[in-house]
Amino acid sequence: MRLRHIEIFHAIYTTGSITNAAKILHVSQPSVSKVLSHAEMQLGFKLFERIKGRLIPTDEANMLFDEVNKIYLQMRTIKSTAENIKKSEFGNINLSVTPALGFEALPSAIALYHSCYPNVNFNVQTVHNNEVLQALLEHKCDIAVLFSPSKLPGVKSIELARSELVIVYPKTRFPDAPAQLAFDDLIDYEFIDISDSGPLANLLWGRMMEENIILNSTIKVHTYFIAVRLVAQGVGICIVDKYTAMGNLSDNVAIASFDPPLYFNVNALHLENRTLSNPASIFLEQLTLCI
């Protein structure tokens, strides 16, 4: 099957008619019918039967569709990549960041940069560690900024800063507002667990295993700032990155570092075979000042 055959077959199979296929492909119905006939002739078997005015896939078409769908999805990825490459003109910064940097560090860096370079365009999205390689390969972003990212093939990592995990607690629990706390200080308090298999969770649970500590938890969340907001409601304590903690502080909440501290790195990633543009390089310098 040629690529055009695959496109037409996929459109008819998923929409159920030549009319609908023609609409989503922005071509005429005769064109769709002609390509379908040519595809069936090339294959040597029919793909659809016309029953009561509807096109019903044959058994052969059903067997073929799974493989065709894989290629179709790859074609969409290629198209998406091509569109993103087209947009990557000089003066554009396509950036993906871990959500925690969106509270303060990233807005401050963009504001600082924009005041000096007002004609540079920004496209900003959030990304998680397990999504970053695909985002870079498809050129959805030129740079990704993450916490303690794993080493990835074909990706260069630049260390921008070091931060830490902190304990967020209601001030009523520790009236003396300690600047540091240890796991032993937390044992008697409800722990809001952040169900995350990422690098920060691995860092936290690694320390807990070293110290043979188990914290009592009946509430689990998947988002760091929700955990901090729950602490503000007096529900318990949580352990999050310092950026999230500082971005969600309230009058009745305080933070403490671990004793000893639990540090992690903040890294910028980009493809090794793509040199960063001058605007992107300058922006990373500004971002480093803000984190």
C-alpha positions in Angstrom: 0.0 0.0 0.0 1.2 3.5 -0.8 0.9 6.3 1.8 -2.1 7.8 0.0 -3.8 4.4 0.1 -3.2 4.2 3.9 -4.5 7.7 4.4 -7.7 7.0 2.5 -8.3 3.5 4.0 -7.8 4.9 7.5 -10.2 7.8 6.9 -12.9 5.5 5.5 -12.5 2.9 8.2 -12.7 5.4 11.0 -15.5 7.6 9.7 -17.6 4.8 8.1 -18.2 6.4 4.7 -16.5 7.9 1.6 -18.4 11.2 2.2 -17.0 11.6 5.7 -13.5 10.6 4.6 -13.6 13.2 1.8 -14.6 15.9 4.3 -11.8 15.2 6.9 -9.2 14.9 4.1 -10.6 18.0 2.2 -10.8 16.2 -1.1 -13.6 15.2 -3.4 -15.6 12.0 -3.0 -14.6 10.8 -6.5 -11.0 11.2 -5.5 -11.5 9.0 -2.4 -13.4 6.4 -4.4 -10.7 6.3 -7.1 -7.8 5.9 -4.5 -9.8 3.2 -2.7 -10.3 1.2 -5.9 -6.7 1.5 -6.7 -5.7 0.3 -3.3 -8.0 -2.8 -3.5 -6.6 -3.5 -7.0 -3.0 -3.4 -5.7 -3.8 -5.5 -2.7 -5.8 -8.1 -4.6 -8.8 -8.1 -2.2 -11.7 -5.9 -1.2 -11.5 -3.6 1.8 -15.2 -2.7 2.1 -18.6 -4.1 1.2 -21.4 -1.7 0.5 -24.5 -2.8 2.5 -27.6 -0.7 2.6 -25.7 2.4 1.6 -23.0 1.9 4.2 -19.4 0.8 3.8 -18.7 -2.2 6.0 -15.0 -3.3 6.5 -14.2 -6.8 5.2 -12.5 -9.3 7.4 -9.3 -8.6 5.5 -9.7 -4.9 6.3 -10.1 -5.6 10.0 -6.9 -7.6 10.0 -5.1 -4.9 8.1 -6.2 -2.0 10.2 -4.0 -2.4 13.3 -0.9 -2.3 11.1 -2.2 0.6 9.0 -3.1 2.5 12.2 0.5 2.2 13.4 1.8 3.8 10.2 -0.9 6.4 10.2 0.1 7.5 13.7 3.7 7.7 12.6 2.6 9.8 9.6 0.9 12.2 12.1 4.1 12.4 14.2 6.1 13.3 11.0 3.6 15.9 10.1 3.7 17.4 13.7 7.4 17.4 13.6 7.5 19.1 10.3 5.1 21.8 11.5 7.2 22.4 14.6 10.4 22.6 12.6 8.8 25.2 10.3 7.9 27.4 13.3 11.4 27.2 14.8 12.6 30.4 13.2 15.2 32.7 14.7 13.8 34.6 17.6 11.6 31.8 18.9 12.1 30.0 22.2 10.1 26.8 22.5 10.3 25.7 26.1 9.0 22.9 28.2 9.3 23.0 32.0 8.4 21.0 35.0 5.2 22.5 36.5 6.8 23.6 39.7 8.9 26.3 38.0 5.7 27.9 36.7 4.8 29.4 40.1 7.6 32.0 40.3 11.0 31.1 38.7 9.8 30.9 35.0 7.5 33.9 35.0 10.3 36.0 36.6 12.8 34.8 34.0 10.5 35.4 31.0 9.7 38.9 32.3 13.3 39.7 32.8 14.2 38.4 29.4 11.3 40.1 27.6 12.2 43.5 29.0 15.6 43.2 27.2 14.4 41.3 24.1 10.8 42.2 23.4 10.7 40.8 19.9 11.6 37.2 20.8 8.6 34.9 20.8 8.0 32.4 23.6 6.0 29.1 23.4 5.8 27.6 26.9 4.3 24.2 28.0 4.7 22.0 31.0 6.3 18.6 30.7 7.0 15.6 33.0 10.2 13.6 33.0 8.7 10.6 31.2 7.5 12.8 28.3 10.5 14.9 27.7 12.4 12.8 25.1 9.4 12.6 22.8 8.8 16.3 23.1 12.4 17.0 22.1 12.4 14.5 19.2 9.2 15.9 17.8 10.5 19.4 18.1 7.6 20.4 20.4 10.3 22.2 22.4 13.9 23.2 21.9 14.7 23.2 25.6 13.2 21.2 28.6 13.9 22.2 32.2 13.4 19.4 34.7 14.4 18.2 38.2 17.2 15.6 38.3 16.4 14.1 34.8 17.7 10.7 33.8 20.4 10.4 31.2 18.8 10.2 27.8 20.4 9.0 24.5 21.2 11.9 22.2 20.3 14.5 24.8 22.7 17.1 26.4 22.0 18.1 30.0 23.1 21.4 31.4 23.0 21.9 35.2 21.4 25.3 36.0 21.0 25.2 39.8 20.6 23.1 42.9 17.5 23.1 45.0 16.0 20.9 47.7 13.0 19.0 49.0 11.3 20.8 51.9 8.7 20.0 54.6 5.6 22.0 54.5 3.7 22.1 57.8 1.0 24.1 59.5 2.5 26.7 61.9 0.3 25.3 64.7 2.2 22.0 64.6 5.6 23.6 65.2 5.0 26.9 66.9 8.7 27.6 67.2 9.0 27.6 63.4 12.1 25.4 63.0 14.3 26.0 60.0 15.2 22.3 59.8 13.4 19.1 60.7 14.3 15.4 60.6 12.1 12.5 59.7 11.9 11.6 63.4 10.1 14.9 64.0 7.4 13.9 61.5 6.4 10.5 62.6 3.4 11.5 64.7 1.8 13.7 62.0 -0.5 12.8 59.1 1.6 12.7 55.9 0.1 13.7 52.6 1.7 11.3 50.2 2.5 12.3 46.6 2.1 9.3 44.4 4.9 9.9 42.0 7.5 7.6 40.5 9.7 10.5 39.4 13.2 11.4 40.5 12.1 13.5 43.5 9.9 10.7 44.9 12.9 8.3 44.4 15.1 10.7 46.3 12.6 11.0 49.2 11.9 7.3 49.5 15.5 6.4 49.2 16.2 8.6 52.3 13.3 7.1 54.2 14.5 3.6 53.5 18.0 4.5 54.7 16.6 5.8 58.0 14.0 3.0 58.2 11.1 5.5 58.5 7.5 5.0 57.7 5.2 8.0 57.7 1.4 7.6 58.4 -0.6 8.5 55.3 -4.3 8.2 54.4 -4.3 10.9 51.7 -2.4 10.5 48.4 -2.3 13.1 45.6 -0.6 13.3 42.3 0.1 17.0 42.2 2.5 18.8 44.5 0.7 22.1 44.9 -2.5 20.3 45.9 -0.5 18.7 48.8 0.6 22.1 49.9 -3.0 23.5 49.7 -4.1 20.6 51.9 -1.5 21.5 54.5 -2.9 25.0 54.5 -6.3 23.5 55.5 -4.6 21.9 58.5 -4.9 18.3 57.1 -1.3 17.3 57.7 2.3 17.8 56.4 3.8 17.2 53.0 7.2 17.1 51.4 7.6 18.9 48.0 10.2 20.8 46.0 11.1 24.2 47.4 9.7 26.0 44.3 6.2 24.6 44.8 6.4 25.3 48.5 7.4 28.9 48.1 4.8 29.4 45.3 2.0 28.3 47.5 2.8 29.6 51.0 0.0 31.1 53.1 -0.2 32.8 56.5 -0.7 29.6 58.4 1.9 27.5 56.6 5.7 27.3 57.0 8.5 25.3 55.4 11.6 23.6 56.8 14.6 22.0 55.2 15.6 18.4 56.0 18.5 17.7 58.4 20.6 16.7 56.5 19.2 18.4 53.4 17.7 16.5 50.4 19.2 18.2 47.4 18.4 17.8 43.7 19.6 19.4 40.5 17.7 21.6 38.0 18.8 20.8 34.5 18.1 22.1 31.0 18.0 19.5 28.2 18.3 19.8 24.5 19.1 17.5 21.6 22.9 17.0 21.1 22.6 17.4 17.3 20.8 20.8 17.6 22.8 23.8 18.7 20.9 26.1 20.9 20.1 29.4 19.3 21.5 32.6 20.8 18.1 33.7 22.2 17.8 30.3 23.9 21.3 30.4 25.4 20.8 33.9 26.7 17.4 32.9 28.2 19.0 30.0 30.1 21.4 32.5 31.7 18.4 34.6 32.8 16.6 31.5 34.1 19.6 30.5 36.1 19.5 33.9 37.9 15.8 33.3 38.9 16.1 29.7 40.2 
